[in-house]
Amino acid sequence: MIKTALKFMRYDKPKSIGVIVGIIISVFLIGQQLSTLFFLTNLMGGIEIHSNSNEDDIWIVDELSKNINALNPIDERLVQEVKSIEGVLEAFPVIIASAPATFKDGKTATVLLIGSQGPSFVAGPKSDVVFEGNRDELNSTGNISIEYFNERSWKTELSINETIEINKKAATVKVKTKYAQGYGGNYVYTNIDNARFYSNYPPFQINLVIVRPAKGVDIQQVIDTINGTFMGLSAWRSKDIRDITINEILVRTNTGVSFGSLVVFAIISGFFIIGLTLYSSALDRLQDYGTLKAIGATNSYVSRLILMQAVLFACIGFAIAYALLILFQKGLENVGMTLDFNGPFSLGLFIITLFMSVGGSLFAVFKIRKVEPASVF
């Protein structure tokens, strides 16, 4: 049947090319929009993703804070109080605050200072995003990190040991990170004292406590104890607070609706473009299909023949579109936009391709099933 399907596809090359081009355009747009949306959602939760916190850690914030990129201040004494709770191994204070930065060429930018205690630096950066320098240098007074791709967006060049101004105070670049990016925030990592100094954060206040539970304890029980003990605070697993942040930003900015609507329209347009093209091709070959029926082919056989063509079109179109997406991915890596076409994503994209192609071919199937063999004579 595959050979017969290929013969039918080669017989009407213009329409076959039209179907494949329709699949390529639709799949490329869907893959582009979905991968970009997933990249943006990773940026939204970038503070948690690039931290050295593990999945069992608990993040404590003000109960009104639903976005870890913009946290309200809380009392620093909470750190010692939390340590006294049964099942808590350690608690780390963290300051996340924005501040203006000025570079040697006079250009300015707003940076997001992320300060935590060294040498563990529970709030980041992770060692695998350190591009230049030694993370331990951030323990020293006045030392900070700079993100490699932020330099490009700022259109300035910064080197290790270079001095910049943050809030009109001198700071020395000792570490460069790469791919430690955030949603609307330029991450600058340092120790908690430096973060307080450069952001003018109020004394004895922080805005995040990261709790490390002891091994073997019931994490949810520790979270419930914290929530029941401290009024005005909320405790979350690290992954949960990232998800809450992403949901908050998606709802507030309508980002999810924008990307989702584009994907839906790409699927619908691809479905009907492919379906109408296959339907038109079937109309042009009514006599051929009628001849097949006249010599003994059943409706089931003819239907499978059309569906086989649709599957072949889907495979060819998907292969070309996926190759274009990989080229698109490689091109954006140079500007710090890392798109991930992992196994589940690629499989889902292929299933969508089959849905558009096979589903669209049903227009032609229903038409051909009504053809009477005698109509060809």
Secondary structure, 3 states (H helix, E strand, C coil): CHHHHHHHHHHCHHHHHHHHHHHHHHHHHHHHHHHHHHHHHHHHCHHHHCCCCCCCCEEEEECCCCCCCCCCCEECCHHHHHHCCCCEEEEEEEEEEEEEEECCCCCEEEEEEEEECCCCCCCCCCHHHEEEECHHHHHCCCEEEEEHHHHHHHCCCCCCCCEEEECCEEEEEEEEECCCCCCCCCEEEECHHHHHHHHCCCCCEECEEEEEECCCCCHHHHHHHHHHHCCCEEEEEHHHHHHHHHHHHHHHHCHHHHHHHHHHHHHHHHHHHHHHHHHHHHHHCHHHHHHHHHCCCCHHHHHHHHHHHHHHHHHHHHHHHHHHHHHHHHHHHCCCCCCCCCHHHHHHHHHHHHHHHHHHHHHHHHHHHCCCHHHHC
